[in-house]
Amino acid sequence: MWVFIDHDSTPTSTGCDDVVVTARGDIENLMALYTEALDDARFTNLGELFADATVTIEGGPHDGARAAGRHAVRDLYEAIVALDTDGRTGTRHFISNTFVQIDGARATARSYFAVSQQTATLPLQMVACGAYRDEYRCVDDVWLFATRHIVCDQVGDLRQHMR
């Protein structure tokens, strides 16, 4: 179980040796923290989620992009995510079909994602869909991203979503 005080808090966990259900919940919460930070354009928080991890992108306009570590991941998202004049993304990232496998202090997960967007000039619509292929590790009783491979295989109107 994660404990949150506010969006800028560092998550804490109930531990890696707890039952698999708790570990799965911790990992799913980590997935949700990612979508919240991305939708809220909190790129520094995204970087923190990947402080010792790697993000890679397959497909879409940023095919082949790769970043490792907090600063590089933050810089990647700042470079590719479009913001409106108020600094907002206008997006919601939805994760579904989540499958998590836990093996001690390591875990893998796969899931689908769908991204909706609405801006002042763009009606509400789906702009991208794909899959996440993740690896996680548990350090000091906290689950962390190890890798996130983003497969963007369904692309819509990205003019206001990506740079």
N, C-alpha and C positions, 0 to 999 in steps of 0.2 A: 504494500500500500504506500502510495506517495503522499507526502505532506507538503502542501503549498500554502504560502502566506500571501504572495502576490506574484505577478508575472515575472518579476525580476529575481525571485527566490531560486536558490539552488535546491533541486529536489532531493529528498532523502528517502531511503527505502527501509522496508521491514527486514531485509536480509536475503541472501542468496540461498541459504540452507532451508528456508521455509518450503512449504508444499508447492508443487508445480503451479497450482492455481494462483498463488500469490505472485510468483515470478512472472507468470503470464500477464497478470494484471499490471505489474510494474512495467513490463515491456510495452503493453498497450498504452499505458499512460505516457511513456516516453514518445511513442508514435503521435499521441495527441498533442504533446508539448511542441513537437515539430510543426504540426499543422497550424497550431495557434500562433506560434512565432512567425511563421511564413505569412499567414494571412494578415497579421498585424504589422508586418514589415519591421519586425524586431530582429534585424540581421545580426546584431551582437549576440543575442540569445541563441540564434541558430548556430553561430560559431561556437558558443559554449557547449552546445549539445554535441558538437563534433570536435571537441578540444583535442582528443587523441584518436580521431577517426577520419575516414575518407569518404567523400561523396563522389560518385561517378554518374554521368548521364549518357544514356544510349537513346538515340532517336531524337526527333524534334529539332528545333533550330540550334540547339547547343550540344548536338551529338559529339561525343568524345570529350566533353568537359570533365575535368577532374580537379578536386581540391582536397588537401589533407591538412588537418589542424585548424584550430579556432580562427586564426586570422585569414587563412586562405579560403576557408568555407564562408566566412562572413563576406569577404571581398567578392567571391563568386556570386553569391546571392545579390549583393548590392549591384553588381554589374549586369545581371541578367533579368532581374525582376523590375518591371515597369511600375512606377508610382504616379498617382495623379498629383495635381498641384498642392493638395493637402497632405501629401506623403502617404496615401493609402493605396492598397492593392486592389480593393474592390472584389477580392476573391474569398472563396471558401473551398478548402481542400477536404474531401470526404474520403475516408478509408473504409474498405469493406473486404470481405472474403479473407479475413486474416487467419493465417495458419502459423502457429508458433511451435517450434521444437526446442526443448530445453535439454541440455546435456551438462549437468553440473553447473559450472560458472560460465558456460558458453551457451548461446542460443542462436537459432536462425529463425527468420520469419519471412513470409511472403504475403503480399496483400495487393489489392487493386486500389487505385486512387482515381478520383474524378474531381475536376476543378470547375466550379462555376464562377462567373464573374459578371458584375454589373457596375457600370460607371455612369457618369452624367451623360455620356454620349453613346454608351453601349448597353442595349437591353440585356436583361438577365439571360445567360446562355452558358452551355458547357463549352469550355475552351480547350480542355485537354483531358485525356484519360490514359492510364497506363498501369504500371506495376512497380512496387517497391520490392527489392530483394535485399534483406538486411541481415547483418550479423551483429550480435551483441555480446558483451562480456560483463561479468559481475566483478567489481573491484570494491573492496571494503564494504561489502553488503549493499552496493548500489549498482543497478543495471545501467550500462552505458552503451551508446552506439559504438561499434567497431567499424562497420562499413554500411553505407546505404548506396545501392545501385538503383538508379531511377531509369525505368524503361518507359519512354514516352512514345507510344505507338498509335495513338489516336489524337490528332491535332486539329483543332478548330481555328477560329479567328483569334490569333495571338497578338494582334497589333497593339492592344492595350495591356497585355499580360506580360509579355517578354520584351526585352530590349534586343 
